[in-house]
Amino acid sequence: MKKTIYNFDQKTGELVFESQADESPLEPGVALIPAYATDIKPPKAGAHEAAVFVDAKWHKKPDWRGVVLFSTTDGSSVVLSELDKTPDGVGATEWPRPSASHIWKNGAWALDETKFSAQLAASKVDALTRVREMRRLVFNTLAGLQSEALTNGDMGAAQSIAVIQGKLRGLPDVDLSECQTVDEVNATFSAAWQTIVASAAPGLISAFAGVDL
C-alpha cells in the first residue's frame, strides 16, 4: 500500500514535506494519517507564495519572508518574517530607491525635482567648504614643515616649501557649476583634493595620507 501524505507546520500550516503514510497494523490497506498531515494534494505555489493548510483545505498565501525589500517612505531595507504579508501591505517595494531625491509615487520611484535641486545645491556648498578647509589644512601643514626647516637651518627645504605654497595659491577654486548630480559634485571634489595634494612635492604627500575626505 502506498499513499502520499503532505505534512504541514503546526503553527503556520505551510507545507513542509511529503512522505508515504504508514499502513494501519489493525486495518490492512488503511493508511494512517498523523496529526498535522493530510492526503489532500496541495496546489503548486508560485513565486513568493506558500501552500498553507487551513480549515481542512489548502490555500496559496503570499510568502515574502527573507526577501530584501525597500521602504517606500525612505528607501530603508525591510525584511518580512511572517507569511501572508505583502510589500504593499507594509509600505515596501522590491525596487531600491535610486537616490535620496526620489519619492514613491503611483507605484514607482519618481524624481522629486524640488528635493533634487535642494540636495544638489547643499552638496555644492558642502563640497566648496570642504575644499577650502582642505586647502587650509595643506597650507598649515606646509607652514609647520617650513618652520621646522628654518629652525634646523635648512634653507633649501624652506625655499622648496615656499615654491609649493605659491603653486597652491595659484590653484583656482573648484568649479561645480557644470555638476548636475550629487555624485558629480563628489567626484569633482575628490579630483580637486587630489590636485591640491599632488601640487605638493612627492616627499610631502605622505603628510596628507590619513586625511578623511
C-alpha positions in Angstrom: 0.0 0.0 0.0 1.3 3.4 -1.0 -0.3 6.6 0.0 1.3 10.1 -0.2 0.6 12.4 2.6 1.5 16.1 3.0 2.9 17.3 6.2 2.4 20.9 7.3 3.7 23.2 10.0 1.8 23.1 13.3 1.8 26.8 13.7 1.6 28.3 10.2 0.0 25.4 8.3 2.5 25.7 5.5 3.6 22.7 3.6 6.8 21.2 5.0 7.4 18.0 3.1 5.6 15.0 1.6 6.0 11.4 2.7 4.4 7.9 2.5 1.8 7.1 5.0 2.2 4.0 7.3 -0.3 1.3 7.0 -2.6 0.6 10.0 -1.5 -2.6 11.7 -5.1 -3.2 12.7 -6.7 -2.4 9.4 -4.7 -3.7 6.4 -5.0 -1.4 3.4 -5.9 1.6 5.6 -3.4 4.5 5.7 -2.5 6.2 9.0 -2.5 9.9 8.6 -0.8 11.6 11.6 -1.5 14.9 13.1 -0.5 17.9 11.0 -0.7 15.9 7.8 -3.3 15.4 5.1 -3.7 13.2 2.0 -5.1 16.2 0.1 -2.7 17.3 -2.6 -1.6 20.9 -2.2 -1.6 23.4 -5.0 1.7 24.3 -6.7 2.9 27.6 -5.1 4.3 30.3 -7.4 6.9 32.9 -6.8 6.6 34.5 -3.4 3.8 32.0 -2.4 3.4 29.2 0.0 0.8 26.4 0.2 -0.9 26.6 3.6 -3.4 24.1 5.1 -6.2 25.9 6.9 -9.7 24.8 7.8 -9.2 21.4 6.2 -8.1 22.7 2.8 -5.1 24.2 1.1 -4.7 27.8 0.3 -2.0 29.8 -1.5 -0.7 32.7 0.6 1.9 35.4 0.0 5.3 34.4 1.2 7.8 37.3 1.1 9.9 36.1 4.1 13.6 36.7 3.8 13.3 38.9 0.6 15.0 42.2 0.9 12.5 45.0 0.3 12.7 48.7 0.5 10.5 51.2 2.4 8.5 53.4 0.1 8.9 56.1 2.7 12.6 56.5 3.0 14.2 53.6 1.0 15.5 51.8 4.0 15.6 48.0 3.9 12.6 45.9 5.0 12.6 42.2 5.7 9.3 40.3 6.3 9.3 37.4 8.8 5.7 36.3 8.6 3.5 34.5 6.0 0.6 36.3 4.4 2.4 39.7 4.4 3.0 41.6 1.2 5.2 44.5 0.2 2.2 46.7 -0.4 0.8 45.8 3.0 3.9 47.1 4.8 4.7 50.1 2.5 7.6 48.5 0.8 8.8 47.5 -2.7 11.2 45.2 -4.4 12.9 48.1 -6.1 15.7 50.0 -4.3 15.4 53.8 -4.1 17.5 55.3 -6.8 18.5 58.3 -4.7 17.5 60.4 -1.8 15.8 62.7 -4.2 13.3 60.1 -5.3 9.8 59.6 -3.8 7.3 56.8 -4.2 4.5 57.9 -6.4 1.8 55.9 -8.3 3.5 52.6 -7.6 7.0 53.6 -8.7 10.0 55.8 -7.7 9.9 59.2 -9.2 12.4 62.1 -9.0 11.3 64.9 -6.9 12.7 67.9 -8.7 12.4 70.3 -5.7 14.2 67.9 -3.4 16.8 67.1 -6.0 17.6 70.8 -6.6 17.9 71.4 -2.9 20.1 68.5 -2.3 22.3 69.3 -5.2 22.7 72.9 -4.0 23.5 71.7 -0.5 26.1 69.3 -1.8 27.8 72.1 -3.7 28.0 74.3 -0.7 29.4 71.4 1.4 32.0 70.5 -1.3 33.2 74.1 -1.6 33.5 74.3 2.2 35.5 71.1 2.4 37.9 72.1 -0.5 38.7 75.3 1.3 39.2 73.5 4.6 41.5 71.0 2.9 43.4 73.8 1.3 43.9 75.5 4.7 45.0 72.1 6.1 47.7 71.8 3.4 48.9 75.4 3.9 49.0 74.9 7.7 50.9 71.6 7.3 53.4 73.2 4.9 53.8 76.2 7.2 54.7 73.8 10.0 57.2 72.0 7.8 58.7 75.3 6.7 59.1 76.5 10.3 60.8 73.2 11.2 63.2 73.6 8.2 64.0 77.2 9.2 64.7 76.1 12.8 67.0 73.4 11.5 68.8 75.9 9.2 67.7 74.0 6.1 67.1 77.0 3.8 66.8 74.8 0.7 63.9 72.9 2.1 62.3 76.1 3.3 62.6 77.6 -0.1 61.1 74.5 -1.8 58.1 74.7 0.5 57.7 78.3 -0.3 57.5 77.4 -4.0 54.9 74.8 -3.3 52.9 77.3 -1.3 53.0 79.6 -4.3 51.6 76.8 -6.5 48.8 76.2 -4.1 47.9 79.9 -4.1 47.7 79.8 -7.8 45.2 76.9 -7.9 41.7 78.1 -9.0 38.8 77.4 -6.7 36.9 74.2 -7.6 34.2 74.8 -10.3 31.0 73.0 -9.6 28.8 74.9 -12.0 28.6 72.1 -14.5 27.8 69.4 -11.9 24.2 68.1 -12.4 24.2 65.4 -9.7 25.4 64.9 -6.2 27.7 62.1 -7.5 29.3 64.6 -9.9 29.8 67.1 -7.1 31.6 64.4 -5.0 33.7 63.3 -7.9 34.7 66.9 -8.7 35.6 67.5 -5.0 37.8 64.4 -4.9 39.6 65.5 -8.1 40.1 68.9 -6.6 41.6 67.5 -3.4 43.9 65.2 -5.4 45.1 68.3 -7.4 45.8 70.1 -4.1 47.8 67.2 -2.7 49.6 66.5 -6.0 50.8 70.0 -6.1 53.0 69.2 -3.0 56.4 67.7 -3.5 56.3 63.9 -3.6 58.1 63.7 -0.2 55.3 65.7 1.4 52.3 63.8 0.1 52.5 61.3 2.9 51.6 64.1 5.3 48.1 64.1 4.0 47.7 60.3 3.5 45.4 60.0 6.5 43.1 62.9 5.7 39.4 61.9 5.8 37.6 63.3 2.9 
